[in-house]
Amino acid sequence: MTGRARLPVPGPDLVLQAASLLIGLTAIACLALIALLVLRRWREVRRQRARWRVLAQLAPCFFDPDRLGLAAVETAGEYGFELVSRVLHEARRELGGKAGRAIDDALEVLGEQARLRRRASSWSRRRRLSAIDVLGRCGGSSAALFLRRMLAHPDPVTRRFVRSALAELPSQAGRRAALDSFAQDERDPQGWGATFLARIGRTAPEELLDWVQRREVGNRHRKLVLEALGDVHYAAAADLAIELLDSEDPELRASAARLLGRLGGPGSQERIAAALEDPVWFVRSAAAGTLDGLGPLHAGTVERLVSCLADPSWWVRHNAARTLSSTALATGDAALAADSPVDRGAAGNEREQALLAWGAARGDSASAGAGGSGEDSVRWTVH
């Protein structure tokens, strides 16, 4: 009867050889990794030095379009078109005006704009959107016509990127085409639409105002336009805000009140004060809050704000108390008499709380029929 065959047991020499081989391979891998990192760092330093040399040669020509195009071509012959184009793109992000237009022309001379237009026509959405974004930053007037044609692209995301790019370019026709496409595409614009209109408002608020006045757009579009014009304090939009205070849409009335409060102007306080009696609570709240920045309050405005202290909506009461505390009490434009429960020397939050408590007490008294005469128990002195 024969037993099972036993496997050979490796001797100490074989184990030592395997361990030595493993250690050697590990050391080689570590050395290769260190060499790779050193090579990568060396290439990065070399590329950075080359970038600084290219920038040093091109920077003196940024405000001279004729010299910049020639300098870009000569520098590209020495350092390569890719590096020179990258440096010009980086400079374009920081420079505008005459220098920006000169850089756009230089990129056109280098053929970079043509390359970006080819990428913008790619079937790959990622490549397409990336190229459109770059064209919007440094495409210049030559890119506007191409991007206007791209507004007919079947992909809605691509059309959004095209409109955003046209908003940045110095082309009035391009911005108008983008606005018309926006009105047709975005029936219920959300956050992206607000960002797009804000860009138009920063670059050309007069075109944005003209667009919303000449074109039939939805109330949501009008609301976003009012907010965009208010962000840049475009005074010419005051007439539009006054007109929209009579709109049937309460959100539009609230936005118009906020815009008019930012712009100010003759008669604006009276129109906003009239909105304190609006049947919708958030319109009254917007009006009460925006009166805070209109300076000295008139007697009629103060009386209406005092009435709002007993409003059923907490937001209306809160904004009315804040406006009375900061504008009326703190500045002395409309100060409570000495027998008032509100201490003008107290902190702003304490004054607001005292006003809210006083307004609630007045509301309870009025609902209970107390007072007999119906007149305010506290006198207001308006300066």
Number of C-alpha atoms within 10 A of each C-alpha: 3 4 5 6 6 6 6 6 7 8 8 8 9 11 11 11 11 11 12 12 12 12 12 12 12 12 12 12 12 12 12 12 12 12 12 12 12 12 12 12 12 12 12 12 12 12 13 12 12 15 17 13 13 21 17 11 15 22 15 12 19 23 16 15 19 13 15 24 23 16 20 23 17 15 19 17 11 10 14 12 19 11 16 25 20 14 16 22 20 13 19 20 12 9 14 14 9 13 20 24 22 23 30 27 23 25 26 19 16 20 13 21 24 16 12 21 18 13 19 26 16 14 9 10 15 12 15 19 21 14 22 27 19 16 27 22 20 27 33 23 15 16 24 25 13 16 26 21 12 19 21 13 14 9 11 13 12 20 23 21 22 28 27 25 26 35 29 24 21 18 17 14 13 25 25 20 19 25 23 15 17 20 19 10 13 16 12 11 16 12 8 12 20 16 14 24 23 24 18 24 25 17 16 17 23 15 16 23 20 12 16 18 12 8 10 11 15 14 16 18 22 19 20 22 25 30 19 25 27 25 15 15 18 19 15 13 22 24 11 16 25 19 11 21 23 13 15 10 13 20 18 23 28 28 24 31 31 23 27 31 26 23 21 19 12 8 10 21 23 13 17 28 24 16 23 24 16 16 10 15 19 18 26 29 25 25 32 31 23 23 29 21 15 17 13 19 25 16 15 13 20 23 14 17 26 22 18 28 27 22 20 12 15 15 19 25 27 21 24 33 29 24 24 28 27 17 21 22 20 18 14 17 18 21 22 18 12 12 10 16 14 21 16 18 10 12 11 17 13 15 23 23 16 19 25 22 17 19 20 18 14 21 18 13 13 16 9 9 11 11 12 7 8 10 9 13 11 14 13 17 13 16 11
